[in-house]
C-alpha cells in the first residue's frame, strides 16, 4: 500500500520545513522587538530543550541559530539588531 507519491512526500517535507522555519523567524522578530518581554521570552527559549527540536525540524543548526539570536539580543532592539534580524529571516526562509 502506497502512502503517497514522491512529489507529495517532498511537498509535505517542504511544508514542514517552512512551518518550523516560520517558528524560528517569529523568534527572530521577537528578538528585535522594542518590547522587552518578547526579547526575554526568546532568551528563555534558547535554553529550553524545545529550541533544539524546533531547529532540527527546520533543518537548521541549533548552534548557529542560537549564536545568531544571541548576537541580535545583545543589540537590545537597536537598529543594528533589526538589520541582523531581517538578514537572518531572509536566510531562514529559503527552502
N, C-alpha and C positions, 0 to 999 in steps of 0.2 A: 504494500500500500504506500503510495507516494504522499508526502505531506505538503508538497508544493514544488513548483518548478524552480530551477536555479535562479531565474530572474526574480521570482517572488521572494526567495530566501535572501538574495542580495538586497532587494528593496527593504525588507524587514530589518536587515542588519544596518543599512544606511539610516533608516528611520530611527532605530535605537541609538545609533551614534549621535544623530542630530539632537535627539531628546536629551541625552546625558550631557552633551556639549552645551546645550541651552541652560542646563542647571549650572554649569561652571561659568558660563557667560553672565548669568544673573549674579553669581557671587562676585564676579569682576565689577559689575555695575554697582553692587552694594559696597564694594571696597573703595569706589571713587565717589560715593555719595557724601553729601555735606552732613548727612545725619549720622552722628557718632554711633548710635545704637546699631545701625546697619553694618558699619565697619567693624564694630565689636563682635557682631554675630559671625562675620566671616572669619575673624581671628579665632574664635572658639571652634568653628567648623574645621579649620585647618588641623586641629589636634583631635578630631573625632575620627574613629575608625571608618565611618561612612565616607569621609573625604576620599580616602584611597580607593574605596569601592567605586565611587562615582567616577573618579579619574580613569580607573581601569575599564569601566563600562563605556566610557567616552573614547577609549583608545588613546589616552594621553598619559604621560608620565606624572605620577603624583609628586615626585621630587621636583620636577621642572615647574609644574603648576604652583606648588607651594612656594617655591622660590620667587616666582613672578608675582604672586599675590602678596607675599611678604614685602617685596620691594614697593608695590603700589600702596600698600597700607602704611608704609613708613612715610609716605608723602602727605598723609592726613588730609586727603581731599583737595590737594593743591592742583593747579593746572598741569604740572608735570605728571602727577599721578593719573589725572584724567587722560592725558595723551598716552601714557603707558598702558592704561586700561583699554582704551579704544584700539590700540595696536594689538593687544593681546586677544581681544574679542575677534578682530579681523582674522587673526591666525587660527583661532579655535574653530571658527565657523566653516572653515574649508574642510569639506568631507569628500 
